Amino acid sequence: MSSPLSHPLVRTFLSSVERRTAALPAVRREELLEDLREEIAAALADAPAQNLAGGFTEGPAEGFAEHPGEHPGEHPADHPAEDPTDRPAEDPTDRPAEGPETDGGAAVGVGEERVRRVLDWIGTPEEIAADALAEESGSLPPEPENVGGTWLTLGLAVLPVPLCLVPGVGIPLGLVAALGALVRLWRSAPWVRREKRQATLFVLSPLVTVPVLAAALSLAFDGISAAAFVVSLLMALTLPVIGAARLARSAARLRERAGQGAGR
């Protein structure tokens, strides 16, 4: 089984980012690429759940969880029976991922459409490179924020789901907390536009995942119960927590770099 990062589209995406950020210091460029690798791997791992929830930005992702042999251009109907000896030699690297038990350059079950959707969600190489170069040049100066301010923003980002457990007023309180988190997020200096956009999707994801998970559990157990609702909330909390953890790491890294610069 090969890594999702070996998919041709992912390799092309990362190569494009690397080429467009050639002006960055080598250490900063590698740091950016490593962050992108982690984001892509995590998003591909979570993609089936996002597909169940209808995706973050569009409707259900028909390309997720594809069946082997049903990729574009590879449907059995498109390949009539032929003599195998008549087939020309084919370089396996020219083909996209073909599903389980293949070496088409991607992990088992990672289809091309699914990879495209994940890359579109992360952003274009042009946007990523522009943000990174602007940050490095100082035209979009991310400024270190005190730890208390950062943790207030991140706390508000994960608080809406737990607040929904408060009887009567939980949902309105959760919406207020989410709004406060987004206002603080977009006014905060430690994060670039791409990080803020992704964090916004993570914060708002429970609006989609909670109803979908609750409906799925109600079908599985012949009706929704209080316990099933709590379980759906806890499952929906995963994405906001992941988003908050990524923002915390980014802010900590910025504070560390600022401290190193001040010590010179």
GIGI-V131699 format. One line per field, one symbol per residue. psi: psi as a letter, one per 20 degrees, with the letter a starting at -180 (. if undefined). Layout:
# GIGI-V131699
psi: ???
This chain:
# GIGI-V131699
psi: prqhiiphhgggghhggggikhiqqgghghgghhghgggggghhhihhhhghjjrhiaapnhiqlqqqjkqpjjqhhinqprphiipqqpoiiiqrpjaqkrkjjrqpjorghggggghhhhrqhggghggghgghijhmoppqqqhggghgghghhihgghhiippfjggghghgggghghghgiiqhiqrgghhgghggggihhhghghggggghhhhklqprgghggghghhhigghggghhghggghhhghghhhhhhi.
